[in-house]
Structures are given as C-alpha cells and as structure tokens.
C-alpha cells in the first residue's frame, strides 16, 4: 500500500434518479491510498470506497452503496460484492489500503504527540490561556521523559503487623519527621485525660 503525498483530483458524477445531472472535480486531501485511484476503479466504486471507509460506524455498506449511486433494490448485493475480493479484487484491495491509510494518518506516535502539544501550547500562549499552555508543555515533558511520576502503593494494614513491626515503623516515622516525643509519655498523657 502506498500513500500519495499529493492532492488527488477526480471527476464525481452526481446522480439523481439514475440520471447524471452534473459532473464536477472534487479534491481529496493527501494521505489517501494510491490504489483508490486505479484507473480500473469506476467513479461509483471509488465513491463507495470513500464513503464506506470514512463513514465506518456511521453508515452501513448498503447506505454507502446507495449514496454512491447504486440502485436501492440492489444496494445490499452490490455492497457485499464490492467488498468481496473474488468478485472485485481491485475494490476490495482499495478498501483495505484506504483503511490502512487512515490508521497511518491518525496513528499516535511520540513525534506526532510532541508536535501537536507544541502547537496547542503556542496557540494557548498566543491567546493568553496560560493554564493550557503550561499543561501542554508539561505533557510534552512527560512524553519526552523529563518528568517521573512516582507513586508508592502500600498494601496491608496496621492490624496485619506484629507489635514489634508497629513499634519499628513508629520509630522510623519519628526519626523521619523529627518528632521529639516519647510514645510512652503520650500514652500516659491520654490516661490522665481520660481520668479527668
């Protein structure tokens, strides 16, 4: 599958009641599969391919066939045949190549993400939206690996620890946070408070 870097022009026939009403040139942006423009593929087939692939999930193959100019009564059969590699190998190949071209065009890569976020950052800065600009730049830094987000997840509870483990942990916390209190003194203070 090759993708052309140029814009494609082709003539599209507009149909009304199975009669051609007008023909006009239509420009399709770059990035489409070259097999879509094989001269052996008819205009109706080309339109079907474009509608089918670019409307995936929005229109059924039958609706794409009708919109491409095939008769309503035979649209289901036509749509099925056009996708069958035994009956229409060029059309089936063009459908597959166009799907690959779309995946390639919208594939998420590190370079693409960095350039998109840079564009967002620049537009946000220009418009004075500093929060969005800082967020975009932070995300760029994360993608580049400049920021490390460390999280420590501890499992277990104090109930599952032995008395010696609890005392050791308390001593560690006391040293870590420079707590100048004796836990025995605190226990005595609580006892006195309860008596009052």
MODADA-V436532 format. One record per residue. N is the residue number from 0. RES is the residue in one letter. SS is DSSP state (hx for helix, st for strand, lp for the rest). PSI is psi in radians with two decimals (999 if undefined). BURIAL is I if it has 9 or more other C-alpha atoms within 8 Angstrom, else O. Layout:
n->N res->RES ss->SS psi->PSI burial->BURIAL
n->N res->RES ss->SS psi->PSI burial->BURIAL
This chain:
n->0 res->X ss->lp psi->2.26 burial->O
n->1 res->X ss->lp psi->2.61 burial->O
n->2 res->X ss->st psi->2.34 burial->I
n->3 res->X ss->lp psi->2.52 burial->I
n->4 res->X ss->lp psi->0.02 burial->O
n->5 res->X ss->lp psi->2.91 burial->O
n->6 res->X ss->lp psi->2.55 burial->I
n->7 res->X ss->st psi->2.39 burial->O
n->8 res->X ss->st psi->2.35 burial->O
n->9 res->X ss->st psi->2.79 burial->O
n->10 res->X ss->st psi->2.31 burial->I
n->11 res->X ss->st psi->2.19 burial->I
n->12 res->X ss->st psi->2.23 burial->I
n->13 res->X ss->st psi->2.21 burial->O
n->14 res->X ss->st psi->2.51 burial->I
n->15 res->X ss->st psi->2.08 burial->O
n->16 res->X ss->lp psi->0.81 burial->O
n->17 res->X ss->lp psi->0.33 burial->O
n->18 res->X ss->st psi->2.34 burial->O
n->19 res->X ss->st psi->2.16 burial->I
n->20 res->X ss->st psi->-0.63 burial->O
n->21 res->X ss->st psi->2.82 burial->O
n->22 res->X ss->st psi->2.35 burial->I
n->23 res->X ss->st psi->2.71 burial->O
n->24 res->X ss->st psi->2.41 burial->O
n->25 res->X ss->st psi->2.32 burial->O
n->26 res->X ss->st psi->2.22 burial->O
n->27 res->X ss->st psi->2.32 burial->O
n->28 res->X ss->lp psi->2.84 burial->O
n->29 res->X ss->lp psi->2.87 burial->I
n->30 res->X ss->lp psi->-0.06 burial->I
n->31 res->X ss->lp psi->2.66 burial->I
n->32 res->X ss->st psi->2.41 burial->I
n->33 res->X ss->hx psi->-0.55 burial->I
n->34 res->X ss->hx psi->-0.35 burial->I
n->35 res->X ss->hx psi->-0.45 burial->I
n->36 res->X ss->hx psi->0.43 burial->O
n->37 res->X ss->lp psi->2.28 burial->O
n->38 res->X ss->lp psi->-0.30 burial->O
n->39 res->X ss->lp psi->-0.19 burial->O
n->40 res->X ss->lp psi->2.22 burial->I
n->41 res->X ss->lp psi->2.92 burial->O
n->42 res->X ss->hx psi->-0.71 burial->I
n->43 res->X ss->hx psi->-0.77 burial->I
n->44 res->X ss->hx psi->-0.74 burial->I
n->45 res->X ss->hx psi->-0.79 burial->I
n->46 res->X ss->hx psi->-0.69 burial->I
n->47 res->X ss->hx psi->-0.80 burial->I
n->48 res->X ss->hx psi->-0.85 burial->I
n->49 res->X ss->hx psi->-0.80 burial->I
n->50 res->X ss->hx psi->-0.78 burial->I
n->51 res->X ss->hx psi->-0.84 burial->I
n->52 res->X ss->hx psi->-0.75 burial->I
n->53 res->X ss->hx psi->-0.17 burial->O
n->54 res->X ss->lp psi->0.32 burial->I
n->55 res->X ss->st psi->2.24 burial->I
n->56 res->X ss->lp psi->-0.23 burial->O
n->57 res->X ss->lp psi->-0.57 burial->O
n->58 res->X ss->st psi->2.59 burial->I
n->59 res->X ss->lp psi->2.88 burial->I
n->60 res->X ss->hx psi->-0.64 burial->I
n->61 res->X ss->hx psi->-0.79 burial->I
n->62 res->X ss->hx psi->-0.65 burial->I
n->63 res->X ss->hx psi->-0.69 burial->I
n->64 res->X ss->hx psi->-0.75 burial->I
n->65 res->X ss->hx psi->-0.80 burial->I
n->66 res->X ss->hx psi->-0.48 burial->O
n->67 res->X ss->hx psi->-0.22 burial->I
n->68 res->X ss->lp psi->0.08 burial->I
n->69 res->X ss->lp psi->2.64 burial->I
n->70 res->X ss->lp psi->2.49 burial->O
n->71 res->X ss->hx psi->-0.69 burial->O
n->72 res->X ss->hx psi->-0.47 burial->O
n->73 res->X ss->hx psi->0.18 burial->O
n->74 res->X ss->hx psi->-0.68 burial->I
n->75 res->X ss->hx psi->-0.80 burial->I
n->76 res->X ss->hx psi->-0.79 burial->O
n->77 res->X ss->hx psi->-0.79 burial->I
n->78 res->X ss->hx psi->-0.73 burial->I
n->79 res->X ss->hx psi->-0.78 burial->I
n->80 res->X ss->hx psi->-0.72 burial->I
n->81 res->X ss->hx psi->-0.48 burial->I
n->82 res->X ss->lp psi->-0.07 burial->I
n->83 res->X ss->lp psi->2.04 burial->I
n->84 res->X ss->lp psi->-0.41 burial->I
n->85 res->X ss->lp psi->-0.61 burial->O
n->86 res->X ss->lp psi->-0.76 burial->O
n->87 res->X ss->lp psi->1.32 burial->I
n->88 res->X ss->hx psi->-0.64 burial->I
n->89 res->X ss->hx psi->-0.71 burial->I
n->90 res->X ss->hx psi->-0.78 burial->I
n->91 res->X ss->hx psi->-0.72 burial->I
n->92 res->X ss->hx psi->-0.73 burial->I
n->93 res->X ss->hx psi->-0.66 burial->I
n->94 res->X ss->hx psi->-0.84 burial->I
n->95 res->X ss->hx psi->-0.76 burial->O
n->96 res->X ss->hx psi->-0.67 burial->I
n->97 res->X ss->hx psi->-0.66 burial->I
n->98 res->X ss->hx psi->-0.73 burial->I
n->99 res->X ss->hx psi->-0.68 burial->O
n->100 res->X ss->hx psi->-0.68 burial->I
n->101 res->X ss->hx psi->-0.77 burial->I
n->102 res->X ss->hx psi->-0.76 burial->O
n->103 res->X ss->hx psi->-0.73 burial->O
n->104 res->X ss->hx psi->-0.66 burial->O
n->105 res->X ss->hx psi->0.18 burial->O
n->106 res->X ss->lp psi->2.41 burial->O
n->107 res->X ss->lp psi->2.05 burial->O
n->108 res->X ss->lp psi->2.88 burial->O
n->109 res->X ss->hx psi->-0.79 burial->O
n->110 res->X ss->hx psi->-0.75 burial->O
n->111 res->X ss->hx psi->-0.74 burial->O
n->112 res->X ss->hx psi->-0.73 burial->I
n->113 res->X ss->hx psi->-0.77 burial->I
n->114 res->X ss->hx psi->-0.64 burial->O
n->115 res->X ss->hx psi->-0.79 burial->O
n->116 res->X ss->hx psi->-0.59 burial->I
n->117 res->X ss->hx psi->-0.72 burial->I
n->118 res->X ss->hx psi->-0.76 burial->O
n->119 res->X ss->hx psi->-0.78 burial->I
n->120 res->X ss->hx psi->-0.82 burial->I
n->121 res->X ss->hx psi->-0.74 burial->I
n->122 res->X ss->hx psi->-0.69 burial->I
n->123 res->X ss->hx psi->-0.71 burial->I
n->124 res->X ss->hx psi->-0.76 burial->I
n->125 res->X ss->hx psi->-0.67 burial->O
n->126 res->X ss->lp psi->-0.01 burial->O
n->127 res->X ss->lp psi->0.20 burial->O
n->128 res->X ss->lp psi->1.44 burial->I
n->129 res->X ss->hx psi->-0.59 burial->O
n->130 res->X ss->hx psi->-0.81 burial->O
n->131 res->X ss->hx psi->-0.67 burial->I
n->132 res->X ss->hx psi->-0.78 burial->I
n->133 res->X ss->hx psi->-0.73 burial->I
n->134 res->X ss->hx psi->-0.79 burial->O
n->135 res->X ss->hx psi->-0.74 burial->I
n->136 res->X ss->hx psi->-0.63 burial->I
n->137 res->X ss->hx psi->-0.77 burial->O
n->138 res->X ss->hx psi->-0.66 burial->I
n->139 res->X ss->hx psi->-0.75 burial->I
n->140 res->X ss->hx psi->-0.67 burial->I
n->141 res->X ss->hx psi->-0.75 burial->I
n->142 res->X ss->hx psi->-0.71 burial->I
n->143 res->X ss->hx psi->-0.16 burial->O
n->144 res->X ss->lp psi->0.32 burial->O
n->145 res->X ss->lp psi->-0.40 burial->O
n->146 res->X ss->lp psi->2.41 burial->O
n->147 res->X ss->lp psi->2.17 burial->O
n->148 res->X ss->lp psi->1.80 burial->O
n->149 res->X ss->lp psi->2.34 burial->O
n->150 res->X ss->lp psi->2.39 burial->O
n->151 res->X ss->lp psi->2.11 burial->O
n->152 res->X ss->lp psi->2.05 burial->O
n->153 res->X ss->lp psi->2.38 burial->O
n->154 res->X ss->lp psi->2.77 burial->O
n->155 res->X ss->lp psi->2.88 burial->O
n->156 res->X ss->lp psi->2.98 burial->O
n->157 res->X ss->hx psi->-0.46 burial->O
n->158 res->X ss->hx psi->-0.47 burial->O
n->159 res->X ss->hx psi->-0.04 burial->O
n->160 res->X ss->lp psi->2.59 burial->O
n->161 res->X ss->lp psi->2.90 burial->O
n->162 res->X ss->hx psi->-0.71 burial->O
n->163 res->X ss->hx psi->-0.69 burial->O
n->164 res->X ss->hx psi->-0.71 burial->O
n->165 res->X ss->hx psi->-0.79 burial->I
n->166 res->X ss->hx psi->-0.68 burial->O
n->167 res->X ss->hx psi->-0.73 burial->O
n->168 res->X ss->hx psi->-0.73 burial->O
n->169 res->X ss->hx psi->-0.71 burial->O
n->170 res->X ss->hx psi->-0.71 burial->O
n->171 res->X ss->hx psi->-0.78 burial->O
n->172 res->X ss->hx psi->-0.68 burial->I
n->173 res->X ss->hx psi->-0.78 burial->I
n->174 res->X ss->hx psi->-0.70 burial->O
n->175 res->X ss->hx psi->-0.71 burial->O
n->176 res->X ss->lp psi->0.24 burial->O
n->177 res->X ss->lp psi->0.91 burial->O
n->178 res->X ss->lp psi->2.16 burial->O
n->179 res->X ss->lp psi->0.93 burial->O
n->180 res->X ss->lp psi->2.59 burial->O
n->181 res->X ss->lp psi->2.25 burial->O
n->182 res->X ss->hx psi->-0.49 burial->O
n->183 res->X ss->hx psi->-0.67 burial->O
n->184 res->X ss->hx psi->-0.73 burial->O
n->185 res->X ss->hx psi->-0.68 burial->I
n->186 res->X ss->hx psi->-0.76 burial->O
n->187 res->X ss->hx psi->-0.69 burial->O
n->188 res->X ss->hx psi->-0.68 burial->O
n->189 res->X ss->hx psi->-0.68 burial->O
n->190 res->X ss->hx psi->-0.71 burial->O
n->191 res->X ss->hx psi->-0.73 burial->O
n->192 res->X ss->hx psi->-0.66 burial->O
n->193 res->X ss->hx psi->-0.61 burial->O
n->194 res->X ss->hx psi->-0.57 burial->O
n->195 res->X ss->lp psi->999 burial->O
